[in-house]
């Protein structure tokens, strides 16, 4: 189920039922922190090839949905130093690689990564 929320190979959009299940998992006290850490760990990676950009975007979209509708414990876990560091790195990577070729509307994938990572930093 988590793979559907983070793997771009399963489709660009994550089905709503996957989000619902992950939101419920975030309310399970002992699972909120491991869920946040596992999802954030998929933001790692130094290469920003097309597949990596798609994966980061999908992971950040999923984290954003769970942050907005999930438990406070999940949001708190995102603020842990290691997780927060990965979110900030994603925001910087999206900013540096997207700034040179950013579209006027800000709709390219790198810009979306930067915006979602920044939002998730402030939600915690």
DOMITI-295237 format. One record per residue: x, y, z of N, C-alpha, C in turn; residue in one letter. Coordinates in nm, 4 decimals. Example, Ala and Ser with C-alpha at 12.3 -4.5 7.8 and 13.67 -1.06 7.14 Angstrom:
2
<pt n_x="1.3190" n_y="-0.5690" n_z="0.7800" ca_x="1.2300" ca_y="-0.4500" ca_z="0.7800" c_x="1.3200" c_y="-0.3300" c_z="0.7800" code="A"/>
<pt n_x="1.2850" n_y="-0.2250" n_z="0.7080" ca_x="1.3670" ca_y="-0.1060" ca_z="0.7140" c_x="1.2900" c_y="0.0030" c_z="0.7870" code="S"/>
//
This chain:
124
<pt n_x="0.0824" n_y="-0.1180" n_z="0.0000" ca_x="0.0000" ca_y="0.0000" ca_z="0.0000" c_x="0.0876" c_y="0.1254" c_z="0.0000" code="X"/>
<pt n_x="0.1923" n_y="0.1283" n_z="0.0812" ca_x="0.2788" ca_y="0.2456" ca_z="0.0857" c_x="0.3481" c_y="0.2643" c_z="-0.0487" code="X"/>
<pt n_x="0.3812" n_y="0.1540" n_z="-0.1153" ca_x="0.4468" ca_y="0.1634" ca_z="-0.2452" c_x="0.3619" c_y="0.2411" c_z="-0.3454" code="X"/>
<pt n_x="0.2301" n_y="0.2249" n_z="-0.3388" ca_x="0.1427" ca_y="0.2977" ca_z="-0.4308" c_x="0.1484" c_y="0.4472" c_z="-0.4061" code="X"/>
<pt n_x="0.1849" n_y="0.4871" n_z="-0.2848" ca_x="0.1929" ca_y="0.6285" ca_z="-0.2510" c_x="0.3286" c_y="0.6892" c_z="-0.2838" code="X"/>
<pt n_x="0.4302" n_y="0.6055" n_z="-0.3075" ca_x="0.5643" ca_y="0.6606" ca_z="-0.3294" c_x="0.6285" c_y="0.6186" c_z="-0.4607" code="X"/>
<pt n_x="0.5757" n_y="0.5185" n_z="-0.5269" ca_x="0.6388" ca_y="0.4670" ca_z="-0.6485" c_x="0.5700" c_y="0.5230" c_z="-0.7724" code="X"/>
<pt n_x="0.6393" n_y="0.6036" n_z="-0.8527" ca_x="0.5774" ca_y="0.6592" ca_z="-0.9723" c_x="0.5436" c_y="0.5529" c_z="-1.0766" code="X"/>
<pt n_x="0.6005" n_y="0.4336" n_z="-1.0621" ca_x="0.5703" ca_y="0.3244" ca_z="-1.1538" c_x="0.4278" c_y="0.2725" c_z="-1.1391" code="X"/>
<pt n_x="0.3623" n_y="0.3067" n_z="-1.0271" ca_x="0.2248" ca_y="0.2623" ca_z="-1.0047" c_x="0.1232" c_y="0.3637" c_z="-1.0581" code="X"/>
<pt n_x="0.1720" n_y="0.4650" n_z="-1.1258" ca_x="0.0844" ca_y="0.5672" ca_z="-1.1821" c_x="0.1166" c_y="0.7023" c_z="-1.1228" code="X"/>
<pt n_x="0.0859" n_y="0.8063" n_z="-1.1980" ca_x="0.1193" ca_y="0.9415" ca_z="-1.1528" c_x="0.0373" c_y="0.9825" c_z="-1.0320" code="X"/>
<pt n_x="-0.0881" n_y="0.9440" n_z="-1.0288" ca_x="-0.1761" ca_y="0.9821" ca_z="-0.9183" c_x="-0.1963" c_y="0.8653" c_z="-0.8230" code="X"/>
<pt n_x="-0.1948" n_y="0.8961" n_z="-0.6960" ca_x="-0.2178" ca_y="0.7951" ca_z="-0.5931" c_x="-0.3685" c_y="0.7824" c_z="-0.5711" code="X"/>
<pt n_x="-0.4216" n_y="0.6584" n_z="-0.5699" ca_x="-0.5647" ca_y="0.6411" ca_z="-0.5452" c_x="-0.6055" c_y="0.6912" c_z="-0.4064" code="X"/>
<pt n_x="-0.7239" n_y="0.7448" n_z="-0.3957" ca_x="-0.7725" ca_y="0.8012" ca_z="-0.2697" c_x="-0.7750" c_y="0.7015" c_z="-0.1556" code="X"/>
<pt n_x="-0.8071" n_y="0.5750" n_z="-0.1844" ca_x="-0.8137" ca_y="0.4759" ca_z="-0.0772" c_x="-0.6769" c_y="0.4541" c_z="-0.0132" code="X"/>
<pt n_x="-0.5694" n_y="0.4735" n_z="-0.0887" ca_x="-0.4344" ca_y="0.4597" ca_z="-0.0337" c_x="-0.4098" c_y="0.5712" c_z="0.0668" code="X"/>
<pt n_x="-0.4484" n_y="0.6937" n_z="0.0298" ca_x="-0.4354" ca_y="0.8057" ca_z="0.1233" c_x="-0.5159" c_y="0.7798" c_z="0.2502" code="X"/>
<pt n_x="-0.6379" n_y="0.7313" n_z="0.2341" ca_x="-0.7227" ca_y="0.7044" ca_z="0.3514" c_x="-0.6567" c_y="0.6042" c_z="0.4451" code="X"/>
<pt n_x="-0.6007" n_y="0.4979" n_z="0.3889" ca_x="-0.5342" ca_y="0.3965" ca_z="0.4716" c_x="-0.4106" c_y="0.4540" c_z="0.5408" code="X"/>
<pt n_x="-0.3332" n_y="0.5352" n_z="0.4697" ca_x="-0.2141" ca_y="0.5946" ca_z="0.5297" c_x="-0.2507" c_y="0.6963" c_z="0.6376" code="X"/>
<pt n_x="-0.3591" n_y="0.7685" n_z="0.6176" ca_x="-0.4065" ca_y="0.8621" ca_z="0.7200" c_x="-0.4463" c_y="0.7855" c_z="0.8455" code="X"/>
<pt n_x="-0.5171" n_y="0.6743" n_z="0.8278" ca_x="-0.5539" ca_y="0.5912" ca_z="0.9435" c_x="-0.4298" c_y="0.5372" c_z="1.0137" code="X"/>
<pt n_x="-0.3295" n_y="0.4949" n_z="0.9364" ca_x="-0.2050" ca_y="0.4460" ca_z="0.9966" c_x="-0.1369" c_y="0.5551" c_z="1.0783" code="X"/>
<pt n_x="-0.1471" n_y="0.6791" n_z="1.0326" ca_x="-0.0820" ca_y="0.7879" ca_z="1.1047" c_x="-0.1435" c_y="0.8080" c_z="1.2426" code="X"/>
<pt n_x="-0.2671" n_y="0.7659" n_z="1.2611" ca_x="-0.3330" ca_y="0.7778" ca_z="1.3914" c_x="-0.3007" c_y="0.6613" c_z="1.4843" code="X"/>
<pt n_x="-0.2332" n_y="0.5601" n_z="1.4329" ca_x="-0.1881" ca_y="0.4505" ca_z="1.5183" c_x="-0.0594" c_y="0.4988" c_z="1.5853" code="X"/>
<pt n_x="-0.0672" n_y="0.5283" n_z="1.7118" ca_x="0.0424" ca_y="0.5927" ca_z="1.7846" c_x="0.1800" c_y="0.5381" c_z="1.7558" code="X"/>
<pt n_x="0.1943" n_y="0.4096" n_z="1.7547" ca_x="0.3273" ca_y="0.3513" ca_z="1.7374" c_x="0.3711" c_y="0.3491" c_z="1.5907" code="X"/>
<pt n_x="0.2816" n_y="0.3778" n_z="1.4977" ca_x="0.3161" ca_y="0.3704" ca_z="1.3559" c_x="0.3411" c_y="0.5068" c_z="1.2909" code="X"/>
<pt n_x="0.3008" n_y="0.6145" n_z="1.3561" ca_x="0.3123" ca_y="0.7473" ca_z="1.2952" c_x="0.4580" c_y="0.7838" c_z="1.2655" code="X"/>
<pt n_x="0.5451" n_y="0.7656" n_z="1.3632" ca_x="0.6850" ca_y="0.8033" ca_z="1.3438" c_x="0.7554" c_y="0.7148" c_z="1.2409" code="X"/>
<pt n_x="0.7415" n_y="0.5812" n_z="1.2474" ca_x="0.8053" ca_y="0.4994" ca_z="1.1432" c_x="0.7501" c_y="0.5283" c_z="1.0031" code="X"/>
<pt n_x="0.6197" n_y="0.5577" n_z="0.9931" ca_x="0.5608" ca_y="0.5909" ca_z="0.8639" c_x="0.6226" c_y="0.7184" c_z="0.8080" code="X"/>
<pt n_x="0.6340" n_y="0.8214" n_z="0.8901" ca_x="0.6944" ca_y="0.9473" ca_z="0.8459" c_x="0.8400" c_y="0.9252" c_z="0.8044" code="X"/>
<pt n_x="0.9147" n_y="0.8537" n_z="0.8854" ca_x="1.0563" ca_y="0.8298" ca_z="0.8547" c_x="1.0732" c_y="0.7497" c_z="0.7263" code="X"/>
<pt n_x="0.9883" n_y="0.6490" n_z="0.7080" ca_x="0.9977" ca_y="0.5661" ca_z="0.5880" c_x="0.9678" c_y="0.6485" c_z="0.4630" code="X"/>
<pt n_x="0.8642" n_y="0.7295" n_z="0.4695" ca_x="0.8279" ca_y="0.8088" ca_z="0.3517" c_x="0.9341" c_y="0.9139" c_z="0.3212" code="X"/>
<pt n_x="0.9833" n_y="0.9806" n_z="0.4233" ca_x="1.0851" ca_y="1.0841" ca_z="0.4029" c_x="1.2150" c_y="1.0228" c_z="0.3524" code="X"/>
<pt n_x="1.2438" n_y="0.9000" n_z="0.3922" ca_x="1.3681" ca_y="0.8358" ca_z="0.3482" c_x="1.3728" c_y="0.8198" c_z="0.1963" code="X"/>
<pt n_x="1.2590" n_y="0.8213" n_z="0.1322" ca_x="1.2549" ca_y="0.8083" ca_z="-0.0138" c_x="1.2820" c_y="0.9403" c_z="-0.0853" code="X"/>
<pt n_x="1.3072" n_y="1.0451" n_z="-0.0098" ca_x="1.3468" ca_y="1.1732" ca_z="-0.0697" c_x="1.4966" c_y="1.1794" c_z="-0.0897" code="X"/>
<pt n_x="1.5686" n_y="1.0839" n_z="-0.0336" ca_x="1.7137" ca_y="1.0813" ca_z="-0.0467" c_x="1.7508" c_y="1.0552" c_z="-0.1911" code="X"/>
<pt n_x="1.8715" n_y="1.0885" n_z="-0.2232" ca_x="1.9219" ca_y="1.0634" ca_z="-0.3578" c_x="1.9829" c_y="1.1907" c_z="-0.4127" code="X"/>
<pt n_x="2.0973" n_y="1.1769" n_z="-0.4711" ca_x="2.1650" ca_y="1.2955" ca_z="-0.5210" c_x="2.1360" c_y="1.3192" c_z="-0.6685" code="X"/>
<pt n_x="2.1029" n_y="1.2159" n_z="-0.7421" ca_x="2.0756" ca_y="1.2333" ca_z="-0.8844" c_x="1.9314" c_y="1.2788" c_z="-0.9035" code="X"/>
<pt n_x="1.9133" n_y="1.3769" n_z="-0.9867" ca_x="1.7792" ca_y="1.4296" ca_z="-1.0120" c_x="1.7352" c_y="1.3938" c_z="-1.1536" code="X"/>
<pt n_x="1.7489" n_y="1.2674" n_z="-1.1903" ca_x="1.7006" ca_y="1.2230" ca_z="-1.3195" c_x="1.5490" c_y="1.2265" c_z="-1.3223" code="X"/>
<pt n_x="1.4926" n_y="1.2020" n_z="-1.4367" ca_x="1.3477" ca_y="1.2099" ca_z="-1.4533" c_x="1.2728" c_y="1.1193" c_z="-1.3561" code="X"/>
<pt n_x="1.3203" n_y="0.9961" n_z="-1.3397" ca_x="1.2541" ca_y="0.9037" ca_z="-1.2480" c_x="1.2616" c_y="0.9502" c_z="-1.1038" code="X"/>
<pt n_x="1.3749" n_y="1.0086" n_z="-1.0655" ca_x="1.3921" ca_y="1.0580" ca_z="-0.9288" c_x="1.3012" c_y="1.1775" c_z="-0.9025" code="X"/>
<pt n_x="1.2872" n_y="1.2653" n_z="-0.9992" ca_x="1.1996" ca_y="1.3813" ca_z="-0.9844" c_x="1.0553" c_y="1.3349" c_z="-0.9662" code="X"/>
<pt n_x="1.0134" n_y="1.2395" n_z="-1.0484" ca_x="0.8768" ca_y="1.1872" ca_z="-1.0375" c_x="0.8539" c_y="1.1221" c_z="-0.9021" code="X"/>
<pt n_x="0.9539" n_y="1.0485" n_z="-0.8537" ca_x="0.9403" ca_y="0.9814" ca_z="-0.7246" c_x="0.9326" c_y="1.0830" c_z="-0.6120" code="X"/>
<pt n_x="1.0206" n_y="1.1828" n_z="-0.6130" ca_x="1.0176" ca_y="1.2837" ca_z="-0.5076" c_x="0.8854" c_y="1.3590" c_z="-0.5073" code="X"/>
<pt n_x="0.8347" n_y="1.3899" n_z="-0.6242" ca_x="0.7086" ca_y="1.4618" ca_z="-0.6331" c_x="0.5949" c_y="1.3779" c_z="-0.5756" code="X"/>
<pt n_x="0.5923" n_y="1.2495" n_z="-0.6087" ca_x="0.4854" ca_y="1.1629" ca_z="-0.5588" c_x="0.4956" c_y="1.1446" c_z="-0.4074" code="X"/>
<pt n_x="0.6169" n_y="1.1270" n_z="-0.3567" ca_x="0.6366" ca_y="1.1125" ca_z="-0.2122" c_x="0.5917" c_y="1.2390" c_z="-0.1396" code="X"/>
<pt n_x="0.6307" n_y="1.3550" n_z="-0.1914" ca_x="0.5940" ca_y="1.4808" ca_z="-0.1266" c_x="0.4438" c_y="1.5070" c_z="-0.1311" code="X"/>
<pt n_x="0.3801" n_y="1.4692" n_z="-0.2408" ca_x="0.2342" ca_y="1.4837" ca_z="-0.2476" c_x="0.1676" c_y="1.3965" c_z="-0.1418" code="X"/>
<pt n_x="0.2171" n_y="1.2747" n_z="-0.1260" ca_x="0.1607" ca_y="1.1827" ca_z="-0.0261" c_x="0.1846" c_y="1.2342" c_z="0.1151" code="X"/>
<pt n_x="0.3060" n_y="1.2809" n_z="0.1420" ca_x="0.3366" ca_y="1.3361" ca_z="0.2743" c_x="0.2472" c_y="1.4566" c_z="0.3026" code="X"/>
<pt n_x="0.2244" n_y="1.5385" n_z="0.2011" ca_x="0.1406" ca_y="1.6569" ca_z="0.2189" c_x="-0.0026" c_y="1.6187" c_z="0.2561" code="X"/>
<pt n_x="-0.0594" n_y="1.5206" n_z="0.1873" ca_x="-0.1961" ca_y="1.4779" ca_z="0.2175" c_x="-0.2054" c_y="1.4214" c_z="0.3588" code="X"/>
<pt n_x="-0.1088" n_y="1.3378" n_z="0.3959" ca_x="-0.1111" ca_y="1.2775" ca_z="0.5297" c_x="-0.0898" c_y="1.3861" c_z="0.6357" code="X"/>
<pt n_x="-0.0049" n_y="1.4837" n_z="0.6066" ca_x="0.0184" ca_y="1.5933" ca_z="0.7019" c_x="-0.1082" c_y="1.6745" c_z="0.7248" code="X"/>
<pt n_x="-0.1816" n_y="1.6986" n_z="0.6183" ca_x="-0.3016" ca_y="1.7816" ca_z="0.6287" c_x="-0.4164" c_y="1.7098" c_z="0.7000" code="X"/>
<pt n_x="-0.4292" n_y="1.5796" n_z="0.6765" ca_x="-0.5450" ca_y="1.5066" ca_z="0.7293" c_x="-0.5094" c_y="1.4037" c_z="0.8351" code="X"/>
<pt n_x="-0.3819" n_y="1.3776" n_z="0.8516" ca_x="-0.3383" ca_y="1.2737" ca_z="0.9446" c_x="-0.3167" c_y="1.3265" c_z="1.0852" code="X"/>
<pt n_x="-0.2505" n_y="1.2470" n_z="1.1638" ca_x="-0.2338" ca_y="1.2768" ca_z="1.3061" c_x="-0.1270" c_y="1.3817" c_z="1.3320" code="X"/>
<pt n_x="-0.1370" n_y="1.4414" n_z="1.4470" ca_x="-0.0367" ca_y="1.5360" ca_z="1.4936" c_x="0.0967" c_y="1.4637" c_z="1.5143" code="X"/>
<pt n_x="0.0904" n_y="1.3380" n_z="1.5545" ca_x="0.2129" ca_y="1.2597" ca_z="1.5755" c_x="0.2920" c_y="1.2455" c_z="1.4454" code="X"/>
<pt n_x="0.2213" n_y="1.2286" n_z="1.3344" ca_x="0.2878" ca_y="1.2190" ca_z="1.2046" c_x="0.3588" c_y="1.3505" c_z="1.1729" code="X"/>
<pt n_x="0.2904" n_y="1.4624" n_z="1.1924" ca_x="0.3510" ca_y="1.5936" ca_z="1.1671" c_x="0.4696" c_y="1.6167" c_z="1.2600" code="X"/>
<pt n_x="0.4556" n_y="1.5756" n_z="1.3846" ca_x="0.5653" ca_y="1.5903" ca_z="1.4801" c_x="0.6864" c_y="1.5078" c_z="1.4353" code="X"/>
<pt n_x="0.6607" n_y="1.3887" n_z="1.3840" ca_x="0.7703" ca_y="1.3021" ca_z="1.3377" c_x="0.8437" c_y="1.3646" c_z="1.2192" code="X"/>
<pt n_x="0.7728" n_y="1.4422" n_z="1.1372" ca_x="0.8387" ca_y="1.5102" ca_z="1.0252" c_x="0.9380" c_y="1.6149" c_z="1.0733" code="X"/>
<pt n_x="0.9164" n_y="1.6648" n_z="1.1945" ca_x="1.0039" ca_y="1.7688" ca_z="1.2497" c_x="1.1289" c_y="1.7113" c_z="1.3152" code="X"/>
<pt n_x="1.1370" n_y="1.5799" n_z="1.3290" ca_x="1.2577" ca_y="1.5189" ca_z="1.3842" c_x="1.3752" c_y="1.5598" c_z="1.2958" code="X"/>
<pt n_x="1.4938" n_y="1.5804" n_z="1.3546" ca_x="1.6068" ca_y="1.6354" ca_z="1.2784" c_x="1.6376" c_y="1.5634" c_z="1.1474" code="X"/>
<pt n_x="1.6397" n_y="1.4321" n_z="1.1475" ca_x="1.6738" ca_y="1.3595" ca_z="1.0252" c_x="1.5674" c_y="1.3795" c_z="0.9178" code="X"/>
<pt n_x="1.4405" n_y="1.3719" n_z="0.9549" ca_x="1.3324" ca_y="1.3891" ca_z="0.8584" c_x="1.3275" c_y="1.5322" c_z="0.8076" code="X"/>
<pt n_x="1.3421" n_y="1.6266" n_z="0.8978" ca_x="1.3394" ca_y="1.7679" ca_z="0.8616" c_x="1.4532" c_y="1.7997" c_z="0.7639" code="X"/>
<pt n_x="1.5667" n_y="1.7376" n_z="0.7872" ca_x="1.6824" ca_y="1.7584" ca_z="0.6997" c_x="1.6522" c_y="1.7137" c_z="0.5565" code="X"/>
<pt n_x="1.5863" n_y="1.5983" n_z="0.5422" ca_x="1.5517" ca_y="1.5481" ca_z="0.4082" c_x="1.4505" c_y="1.6387" c_z="0.3392" code="X"/>
<pt n_x="1.3538" n_y="1.6902" n_z="0.4143" ca_x="1.2555" ca_y="1.7815" ca_z="0.3555" c_x="1.3236" c_y="1.9105" c_z="0.3091" code="X"/>
<pt n_x="1.4121" n_y="1.9628" n_z="0.3912" ca_x="1.4829" ca_y="2.0859" ca_z="0.3533" c_x="1.5722" c_y="2.0624" c_z="0.2314" code="X"/>
<pt n_x="1.6356" n_y="1.9468" n_z="0.2250" ca_x="1.7192" ca_y="1.9150" ca_z="0.1092" c_x="1.6345" c_y="1.9064" c_z="-0.0171" code="X"/>
<pt n_x="1.5175" n_y="1.8476" n_z="-0.0068" ca_x="1.4278" ca_y="1.8386" ca_z="-0.1227" c_x="1.3850" c_y="1.9774" c_z="-0.1671" code="X"/>
<pt n_x="1.3591" n_y="2.0651" n_z="-0.0722" ca_x="1.3199" ca_y="2.2024" ca_z="-0.1063" c_x="1.4343" c_y="2.2745" c_z="-0.1775" code="X"/>
<pt n_x="1.5558" n_y="2.2525" n_z="-0.1315" ca_x="1.6712" ca_y="2.3174" ca_z="-0.1946" c_x="1.6999" c_y="2.2600" c_z="-0.3319" code="X"/>
<pt n_x="1.6905" n_y="2.1265" n_z="-0.3449" ca_x="1.7154" ca_y="2.0642" ca_z="-0.4752" c_x="1.6145" c_y="2.1122" c_z="-0.5773" code="X"/>
<pt n_x="1.4890" n_y="2.1159" n_z="-0.5393" ca_x="1.3872" ca_y="2.1642" ca_z="-0.6319" c_x="1.4106" c_y="2.3080" c_z="-0.6692" code="X"/>
<pt n_x="1.4577" n_y="2.3865" n_z="-0.5741" ca_x="1.4818" ca_y="2.5275" ca_z="-0.5991" c_x="1.6010" c_y="2.5483" c_z="-0.6915" code="X"/>
<pt n_x="1.7110" n_y="2.4792" n_z="-0.6636" ca_x="1.8313" ca_y="2.5036" ca_z="-0.7434" c_x="1.8191" c_y="2.4475" c_z="-0.8838" code="X"/>
<pt n_x="1.7589" n_y="2.3315" n_z="-0.9000" ca_x="1.7497" ca_y="2.2753" ca_z="-1.0341" c_x="1.6340" c_y="2.3358" c_z="-1.1114" code="X"/>
<pt n_x="1.5344" n_y="2.3873" n_z="-1.0426" ca_x="1.4198" ca_y="2.4430" ca_z="-1.1116" c_x="1.4330" c_y="2.5905" c_z="-1.1417" code="X"/>
<pt n_x="1.5229" n_y="2.6601" n_z="-1.0709" ca_x="1.5307" ca_y="2.8048" ca_z="-1.0883" c_x="1.5815" c_y="2.8437" c_z="-1.2262" code="X"/>
<pt n_x="1.6694" n_y="2.7647" n_z="-1.2818" ca_x="1.7285" ca_y="2.7997" ca_z="-1.4091" c_x="1.6292" c_y="2.7842" c_z="-1.5245" code="X"/>
<pt n_x="1.5432" n_y="2.6842" n_z="-1.5168" ca_x="1.4513" ca_y="2.6557" ca_z="-1.6259" c_x="1.3060" c_y="2.6608" c_z="-1.5812" code="X"/>
<pt n_x="1.2776" n_y="2.7355" n_z="-1.4775" ca_x="1.1422" ca_y="2.7401" ca_z="-1.4235" c_x="1.0460" c_y="2.7986" c_z="-1.5260" code="X"/>
<pt n_x="0.9299" n_y="2.7390" n_z="-1.5338" ca_x="0.8287" ca_y="2.7915" ca_z="-1.6246" c_x="0.7660" c_y="2.9152" c_z="-1.5626" code="X"/>
<pt n_x="0.7121" n_y="3.0043" n_z="-1.6434" ca_x="0.6524" ca_y="3.1263" ca_z="-1.5883" c_x="0.5362" c_y="3.0989" c_z="-1.4931" code="X"/>
<pt n_x="0.4685" n_y="2.9871" n_z="-1.5125" ca_x="0.3550" ca_y="2.9545" ca_z="-1.4258" c_x="0.3966" c_y="2.8778" c_z="-1.3021" code="X"/>
<pt n_x="0.5222" n_y="2.8342" n_z="-1.2955" ca_x="0.5700" ca_y="2.7592" ca_z="-1.1803" c_x="0.5136" c_y="2.6183" c_z="-1.1743" code="X"/>
<pt n_x="0.4773" n_y="2.5631" n_z="-1.2889" ca_x="0.4143" ca_y="2.4318" ca_z="-1.2909" c_x="0.5094" c_y="2.3183" c_z="-1.3234" code="X"/>
<pt n_x="0.6390" n_y="2.3444" n_z="-1.3403" ca_x="0.7270" ca_y="2.2327" ca_z="-1.3699" c_x="0.7456" c_y="2.1478" c_z="-1.2433" code="X"/>
<pt n_x="0.7935" n_y="2.0281" n_z="-1.2603" ca_x="0.8014" ca_y="1.9329" ca_z="-1.1492" c_x="0.8973" c_y="1.9773" c_z="-1.0403" code="X"/>
<pt n_x="1.0092" n_y="2.0359" n_z="-1.0780" ca_x="1.1053" ca_y="2.0807" ca_z="-0.9781" c_x="1.0454" c_y="2.1892" c_z="-0.8895" code="X"/>
<pt n_x="0.9691" n_y="2.2787" n_z="-0.9494" ca_x="0.9035" ca_y="2.3852" ca_z="-0.8723" c_x="0.7983" c_y="2.3259" c_z="-0.7787" code="X"/>
<pt n_x="0.7270" n_y="2.2246" n_z="-0.8249" ca_x="0.6289" ca_y="2.1573" ca_z="-0.7393" c_x="0.6976" c_y="2.0900" c_z="-0.6215" code="X"/>
<pt n_x="0.8126" n_y="2.0279" n_z="-0.6459" ca_x="0.8891" ca_y="1.9644" ca_z="-0.5376" c_x="0.9274" c_y="2.0688" c_z="-0.4336" code="X"/>
<pt n_x="0.9808" n_y="2.1822" n_z="-0.4795" ca_x="1.0228" ca_y="2.2875" ca_z="-0.3884" c_x="0.9060" c_y="2.3374" c_z="-0.3035" code="X"/>
<pt n_x="0.7928" n_y="2.3615" n_z="-0.3681" ca_x="0.6765" ca_y="2.4134" ca_z="-0.2968" c_x="0.6226" c_y="2.3119" c_z="-0.1956" code="X"/>
<pt n_x="0.6088" n_y="2.1857" n_z="-0.2371" ca_x="0.5564" ca_y="2.0835" ca_z="-0.1456" c_x="0.6505" c_y="2.0598" c_z="-0.0284" code="X"/>
<pt n_x="0.7801" n_y="2.0562" n_z="-0.0543" ca_x="0.8752" ca_y="2.0358" ca_z="0.0555" c_x="0.8693" c_y="2.1537" c_z="0.1525" code="X"/>
<pt n_x="0.8576" n_y="2.2733" n_z="0.1004" ca_x="0.8486" ca_y="2.3920" ca_z="0.1859" c_x="0.7233" c_y="2.3907" c_z="0.2695" code="X"/>
<pt n_x="0.6113" n_y="2.3504" n_z="0.2105" ca_x="0.4854" ca_y="2.3419" ca_z="0.2846" c_x="0.4961" c_y="2.2376" c_z="0.3954" code="X"/>
<pt n_x="0.5555" n_y="2.1239" n_z="0.3652" ca_x="0.5670" ca_y="2.0183" ca_z="0.4651" c_x="0.6611" c_y="2.0586" c_z="0.5782" code="X"/>
<pt n_x="0.7588" n_y="2.1429" n_z="0.5502" ca_x="0.8486" ca_y="2.1917" ca_z="0.6551" c_x="0.7669" c_y="2.2763" c_z="0.7536" code="X"/>
<pt n_x="0.6793" n_y="2.3610" n_z="0.7023" ca_x="0.6030" ca_y="2.4501" ca_z="0.7888" c_x="0.4873" c_y="2.3802" c_z="0.8586" code="X"/>
<pt n_x="0.4393" n_y="2.2696" n_z="0.8046" ca_x="0.3276" ca_y="2.1984" ca_z="0.8682" c_x="0.3683" c_y="2.1312" c_z="0.9978" code="X"/>
<pt n_x="0.4916" n_y="2.0865" n_z="1.0040" ca_x="0.5390" ca_y="2.0136" ca_z="1.1213" c_x="0.5337" c_y="2.0969" c_z="1.2418" code="X"/>
//
